[in-house]
Amino acid sequence: MEEIFGVPIPRTLRELCNPRDMALLVYDVQVGIVRQISDGAKIVARVADALQIARTCHMRVFFTRHMSLPRELMGSFQYRMAMVWQRVDRADLVRPWFLRDSPAFQIVPELTPLPSEAIFDKLTMSAFEGTPLDIALRDCGVTTVVIVGVATEIGIEPTVRHAVDLGYLPVLVTDACGAGNVEAGQRALASLRFMGDAFFTSVEEFSGILARKGGIAT
């Protein structure tokens, strides 16, 4: 591994992978979001595989959920975003899709979090904005965030960029990330690859690297 002034600089995923320093972030795999993804069932299965890898390696796991506020508490940003997503041209036609106790708000049952795993609710696209995620990761000494979930072009891209700005090393498990719009999802991945800050992998490669490093029993 490259090193300068006592600071390690991982250049490959194999150099980077150490479960003690890593956390898995399962981004917004909620009932009401997955049903908007054309290959939602396939993405959920891949996320479940990544989640099992993380649990086997005793990696820390965090979930996020996108939350709607009641209409009386929504402001300009909330209404503008909801009008675009719901394709309505009047604010009075907006319906909060992800109210706290609604079925659509819940994590899909295939990925039910364990008592040892955290769930952070948010109004924003970045998982770091307005949540305790950064505090929790730093307090545990986490330096690498492995990201799976939906949707690549909506919330995962800004989460990766925000992670970099905070000094984390993000790893995107691309086949465990779904997109609401395939073309937009591909553009988001291309933009992140161009920036060069993130690492990219598949569920199979990620599992294989951890297995070779002794993190997963084979």
N, C-alpha and C positions, 0 to 999 in steps of 0.2 A: 504494500500500500504506500502511496505517496505520502510524504510527511514534510512539513516545514514549520520551524519554530515550535516543535512539539505538537503541532496540530495535524491529526490524520486527515487525509483527503481521499476518500474512497472514489475509485474510478469505475468500478464494476459492481454489479449487483451482489456478486459473491463476496466481495470485500465489505460491502455495506451490511449484509444480513447478519444480525445478531439479535435474537429475540428479546434479550434483556434491554436493549436500547430501542426497541420498536413497539409501535402500537398499530392495531388495525382500526381504521375508521370506516364504519359501514354507513354510507351516506344515503339517508332518505329512502330506504327500501320500505315504503309504506303502501298499504293496500290501495289507496286512492291514486298513488303515483305509478305503481307497477302496472295497473290496468290500462294506463295510457301509453305503455311501451309495447311496440308490436311483438317483440320477442321477450316479453316480461318473464315468462316462466323459465326460459333458458337462462336469463340473467340471474334470477333468484337462485337457480341451481348452482351457477358458478360462484355466486356470492356465498352460498352455503358451503361450498368446497373450500373457499378461502377462509371462511370463518372456522371451519373444522381444523384447518392447518394452524391457524393462529392459536386456537384453544389447545391443540396438541403440544404446541411449542411453549405454552404458558405465556403467550404474548398478551399484553393488555389490549382490551377491546372497548371501543366507544361507538355508540350509535347516535345518529342525529335524526330528528324528525322535523319536517317543515310544518309550521303551525299557522293557522289563520286566527285572526282576532275577530270577535263579534263585530258586526257592521258598525255599531255605535262607537267602537274604539279604533276603527280603521281610519288612517289619514290619507293624504294625497298619494304617497308612494304606494301604499297598500291597494288603494282603489285603482290607480293607474296600472299596476302589475296585474291585478285580478281582471280588469277589463280586457287587457291584451290576451291573457291566457284563456279567458272564457269567451272571447270573441263577441263581446257586447259593446254597444256604443253609448250606454248610459249607466251611470254609477248605481242607480236604483235597481238595475237588473243583476248586479253582482251578488253571488251567493258564496259565502265562505265555505270552501271545500274541506278545509282541514281544521275544523274546530276541535278543541282538546278532547272531547269525549266521543267524537264521531268515529264510526268504523273506518272511514277513509284515512284517518290520522294514524292509525295503529301500524306498528311494524308487522310485516307479513308473518303469519304463524310459523312458517318454515324456518324463520330466523329468530325465534323468541330469545331475547337476551337472558343470560344467566344472572343470578343475584350478584355475581362478582363483576358484572359489566355495567357501564354507565350509559344512560340515555340523556342527551341534551336536546332540548327543543329550541327552535330558532325561527325568526321571521326573515332572516337574511339569506343570501346565496352562499356566502362563505361560512363554513362550519366554525370558523374562529371568531366571527363577528357577533358580539352579544351573547356568547356562551362562555362557560368556564373551561373550554377545551384546552386553551393555551396554558392556563394555570395548572390544570391537572397533568398535562404532559410534562411540563418543566419540573413539577414537583416530584414526578417519578423518574426523572432523568432521561426521558425519551428524547431521542434526536432524529428518529426516522418515522415517518407516518406513511403507512400503507393504506391506499384508498381504493374502496370498491363501492358500487352502488349506482344510483341514478339521480340526476341525468348528467351525462358528460358535458353537454353544451350549456346547461343551465347553472348548476351548482358545483360540479366537480372541478371544472376549469378554474373558477375563482377561488376555490378552496386550495387547489394546488399552488396558485400564484400567491395567495396569502400565506401559505405555509412557508414558501421560499422567503418572503419578506420578513417572516419571523425567525428565520434561521434554521428551519427544519429541512431535512432531506426527504422529499416526497417520492413515493413509489406508487405508480399507477398500474393496477392490475387490469389491463385493457379489456380482456375478455370477460371480466366480472364487472364491467361498467356499461350501463345501457344508455341509450340516447332516445329522446322523444322524436327527434328529427335526425335521421341517419347522416345526411349531408352536413348538417351543422355540427353533429358529434365528431365527424371526421375532420372538419375544419378546426375544431377545438383541439383535437389531438395533434394535428399538424402544427398549430401555433405553439403548443407546449413543447413539442419536439424541437421546433426552431429555436425557442428560447434556451434550451439546453440545461435547464435547472433540475428537471425531474428525471427519475429512472422509470423505465417501462418494462413490464414483464407480463407473463401469462400465468394462470393458475398452475399449470403443469410445470413451467420453469421455476416458479417461486417455490413450489413444493419440493422439486428436485434439489434446488440449492440448499434449502433448509435440511433436507434429508442427508445430503452429503456432508453438511457441517454438524450433523449429529442432533439437529433439533427435532427430527421426526423419526420415530421408529419405523424401520422398513421390514 
